[in-house]
Amino acid sequence: MIVDHDLKLVVLHVPKCAGTSLRGAFIEDGSNRAVENLFDFEFDPVLKRQVDRAHRPLMDLRHRPEWRFLQRYRVVAAIRHPYQRLASACREFLKQKSRATEMQVSSAPPSNEQLLAYLRRLPAAMDSHDLRWVHGFPIHWFTHYGQRPKVHHLLRCSQLNEDLTALGEQLNWPSSLREKLALVGTGAGRRESDDLEALQRNADLRAMANLMHADDFTCFGFQREKSDFQDPELASLIERCLVVGNSHDLPLPNLTPEMRWYYGRSSPKPTLNLKPTRRWRPKQ
């Protein structure tokens, strides 16, 4: 997350959506402006767990002092197709796991076995908000507070250069910043260490994205392809998670459409109705 006080702007860093490149451009250009760069890891004493300061879901950010800037400033975030993003998230997980796996995925995509191991643990990681899987959390966790969008302007990675150019003109950003963002938009300096296209087409990855990131497809208008789980272990896990059943029989409490308690109460999972952005209303 970047807060540029002079431009009265917040750039939310959605994981695996060009956020590192955008962050770099704003930091470099903002050397003479009041720019806050939230980064690194820490134990959050309020949440009582480890968090990634660079990528904070808004449910976490809500209790932080930086939240007030989402109320006062324009808020921008970049988004990416869930299939591409989940493939990149798998690679990022392995980059951060060990030196050996970092070296491996710097020159080759994750293996099918590595992808399956990642996907099998992702539902539980999301259920517990485990920061090691933060790159695979849904986009709307970083752009919405509950059902309320907190972003005014979305940048789509599929048309990043056009979106950055248009937004820079609309908001009258400094020419020096626009020049740096133009380089980001055209991919200058970006090192493509491997081709993730085959990973993006993987049936299990697509089925997982369709399920776990379902609200992202609907909210942001991404195209979804029908896909079924091919891995028996993964298919069995998801089938057990999606059962409407007794609370203590469920493997994960947050995926079930309805959790039922033995004394008669139940807690259904509501359907979200998300709008992608909110309207900018200048403070008087």
C-alpha positions in Angstrom: 0.0 0.0 0.0 1.2 3.5 -1.0 -0.2 6.7 0.5 0.8 9.8 -1.4 -0.3 12.7 0.8 0.7 15.4 -1.7 -1.4 13.9 -4.4 -4.1 12.8 -1.9 -3.9 9.3 -3.3 -3.9 5.7 -1.9 -2.7 2.9 -4.1 -3.9 -0.4 -2.7 -1.5 -3.2 -3.5 -3.6 -6.2 -4.6 -1.1 -9.2 -4.7 0.1 -10.3 -8.1 -1.5 -7.3 -9.9 1.6 -5.3 -11.0 1.6 -3.8 -7.5 5.4 -4.0 -7.0 6.0 -2.1 -10.3 3.4 0.6 -9.4 4.9 0.9 -5.9 8.3 1.4 -7.3 7.2 4.2 -9.7 5.4 6.1 -6.9 8.2 5.8 -4.5 10.9 6.9 -7.0 8.8 9.8 -8.2 7.7 10.8 -4.8 11.1 11.4 -3.3 10.2 15.1 -2.9 6.6 14.4 -1.8 5.1 13.0 1.4 4.8 9.4 0.5 4.2 6.5 2.9 5.3 3.0 1.8 3.7 0.2 3.8 5.8 -2.9 3.4 7.3 -6.0 5.1 5.8 -8.4 7.7 4.9 -8.0 11.3 2.9 -9.5 14.1 -0.3 -7.6 14.5 -1.2 -7.3 18.2 -4.9 -6.5 17.4 -5.4 -9.4 15.0 -3.1 -11.7 17.0 -1.5 -13.1 13.9 1.3 -12.4 11.4 0.4 -10.0 8.6 1.9 -8.8 5.3 1.9 -5.0 5.6 2.2 -4.6 1.8 -0.9 -6.6 1.1 -3.6 -6.0 3.7 -7.1 -7.2 3.2 -9.4 -4.4 4.0 -11.0 -6.3 6.8 -7.5 -6.2 8.5 -6.7 -2.6 7.4 -10.0 -1.3 9.0 -8.4 -1.1 12.5 -5.2 0.6 11.3 -4.7 4.4 11.3 -4.1 4.3 7.6 -7.7 3.5 7.1 -8.7 7.1 7.4 -6.9 7.9 4.1 -9.3 5.6 2.3 -12.0 8.0 3.5 -10.2 11.2 2.5 -8.2 10.4 -0.6 -8.8 8.9 -4.0 -8.1 5.2 -4.0 -6.6 3.2 -6.9 -6.0 -0.5 -7.3 -4.9 -2.8 -10.1 -6.7 -6.1 -10.8 -5.9 -9.2 -12.9 -7.8 -12.2 -14.3 -8.1 -14.8 -11.5 -6.6 -17.6 -13.6 -3.5 -15.6 -14.4 -3.3 -14.3 -10.8 -3.7 -17.7 -9.1 -0.9 -19.2 -11.3 1.3 -16.3 -10.4 0.4 -16.7 -6.7 1.4 -20.3 -6.8 4.8 -19.3 -8.1 5.2 -16.5 -5.5 4.4 -19.0 -2.7 7.3 -21.2 -4.0 9.6 -18.2 -4.4 9.1 -17.3 -0.7 9.2 -20.9 0.6 12.9 -21.7 0.3 16.1 -20.8 -1.6 15.8 -24.1 -3.6 12.2 -23.5 -4.8 13.0 -19.8 -5.4 15.8 -20.8 -7.7 13.6 -23.4 -9.4 10.7 -21.1 -10.3 13.0 -18.3 -11.4 13.7 -20.3 -14.6 10.8 -22.7 -14.9 7.1 -22.8 -13.9 6.0 -24.8 -10.9 5.5 -28.5 -11.5 2.1 -30.1 -11.5 2.8 -31.7 -8.2 3.8 -28.4 -6.7 0.6 -26.8 -8.1 -1.6 -29.5 -6.6 0.1 -29.3 -3.2 -0.5 -25.5 -3.3 -4.2 -25.8 -4.3 -4.9 -28.5 -1.7 -3.8 -26.2 1.1 -5.2 -23.0 -0.2 -8.8 -23.4 1.1 -7.5 -23.9 4.7 -5.1 -21.1 4.3 -7.9 -18.7 3.2 -10.1 -20.0 6.0 -7.4 -19.1 8.6 -6.1 -16.0 6.8 -2.6 -17.5 6.7 -0.4 -14.7 5.3 1.9 -17.2 3.5 -1.0 -17.6 1.0 -1.9 -13.9 0.9 -1.1 -13.8 -2.9 -3.9 -16.2 -3.5 -6.6 -14.5 -1.5 -9.5 -13.1 -3.6 -9.1 -9.6 -5.2 -12.2 -8.2 -3.5 -10.6 -8.8 0.0 -8.2 -6.0 -0.9 -10.7 -3.7 -2.6 -13.9 -4.1 -0.6 -14.9 -3.8 3.1 -17.7 -6.3 3.4 -19.9 -5.5 0.4 -18.7 -1.9 0.2 -16.2 -1.0 -2.5 -13.4 1.3 -1.3 -11.7 1.9 -4.6 -12.5 4.8 -6.9 -10.4 3.7 -9.9 -9.5 0.3 -11.2 -6.5 -0.5 -13.4 -6.8 -3.7 -15.4 -3.5 -5.5 -15.9 -4.7 -6.6 -19.4 -4.8 -2.9 -20.5 -2.5 -1.4 -17.9 -0.8 1.1 -20.2 -4.1 2.6 -21.5 -5.6 2.7 -18.0 -2.6 4.4 -16.4 -2.4 7.0 -19.2 -6.1 7.8 -18.9 -6.0 8.0 -15.1 -2.9 10.1 -15.1 -4.5 12.6 -17.4 -7.8 12.6 -15.5 -6.2 13.2 -12.1 -3.5 15.5 -13.5 -0.6 13.6 -12.0 2.9 15.1 -12.4 4.5 14.5 -15.8 7.4 12.8 -14.2 5.1 10.3 -12.5 3.2 9.7 -15.7 6.5 9.0 -17.5 7.5 6.4 -15.0 4.0 4.8 -15.0 4.2 4.6 -18.8 7.2 2.4 -18.4 5.3 0.2 -15.9 2.4 0.0 -18.4 4.5 -1.2 -21.2 6.3 -3.7 -19.0 9.7 -2.1 -19.2 12.1 -3.8 -16.8 9.7 -6.6 -16.0 11.5 -10.0 -16.1 9.3 -12.8 -17.3 11.2 -15.7 -15.7 8.9 -18.4 -17.1 5.7 -18.9 -19.1 2.7 -19.5 -16.8 0.3 -20.0 -19.7 0.1 -23.8 -19.3 -0.4 -23.3 -15.5 -3.3 -20.9 -16.1 -5.0 -23.5 -18.3 -4.7 -26.2 -15.7 -8.2 -27.6 -14.9 -7.7 -27.9 -11.2 -6.4 -24.3 -11.0 -9.4 -23.0 -13.0 -11.8 -25.0 -10.9 -10.3 -23.6 -7.7 -10.4 -20.0 -9.0 -14.0 -20.5 -10.1 -14.9 -21.5 -6.6 -12.7 -19.5 -4.2 -12.7 -16.3 -6.3 -16.2 -16.6 -7.6 -17.1 -13.1 -6.4 -14.1 -11.6 -8.3 -15.5 -12.9 -11.6 -18.9 -11.5 -11.0 -17.8 -8.2 -9.5 -15.1 -7.3 -12.0 -16.5 -8.8 -15.1 -13.9 -11.4 -15.8 -14.7 -14.3 -18.1 -15.1 -17.7 -16.4 -14.6 -21.0 -18.1 -16.3 -24.2 -16.9 -13.8 -26.5 -15.2 -14.0 -29.5 -12.9 -11.5 -30.8 -10.4 -9.4 -33.6 -11.9 -7.3 -34.4 -8.8 -9.2 -37.0 -6.7 -7.8 -35.6 -3.4 -8.6 -32.1 -4.2 -12.1 -33.0 -5.5 -12.8 -34.9 -2.3 -11.7 -32.0 -0.1 -13.9 -29.5 -1.9 -16.9 -31.9 -1.9 -16.6 -32.2 1.9 -16.1 -28.5 2.4 -19.3 -27.6 0.4 -21.6 -29.8 2.3 -24.4 -28.2 4.3 -23.9 -29.9 7.6 -23.2 -30.1 11.3 -20.6 -27.6 12.5 -18.2 -30.0 13.9 -18.3 -32.4 11.0 -17.1 -29.8 8.5 -13.4 -29.7 7.5 -13.5 -25.9 7.1 -16.2 -23.7 8.6 -16.1 -20.8 6.0 -16.8 -22.7 2.7 -20.0 -24.4 3.6 -23.2 -22.8 2.3 -24.7 -23.3 5.7 -23.3 -24.3 9.0 -25.7 -26.1 11.4 -25.4 -26.3 15.1 -26.6 -29.3 17.1 -29.1 -27.2 19.2 -31.0 -26.1 16.1 -29.4 -22.9 15.0 -27.8 -22.4 11.6 -25.6 -19.7 10.0 -26.0 -19.6 6.2 -23.4 -18.0 4.0 -24.9 -14.9 2.3 -24.5 -14.1 -1.4 -22.5 -11.0 -2.0 -23.6 -8.3 -4.3 -20.5 -6.4 -5.1 -20.1 -3.2 -7.2 -16.6 -2.8 -8.5 -15.9 0.8 -7.5 -17.4 3.7 -5.5 -18.0 7.2 -6.7 -15.6 9.9 -5.8 -17.1 12.6 -3.6 -14.7 15.4 -2.9 -14.5 16.5 0.8 -15.9 19.9 1.3 
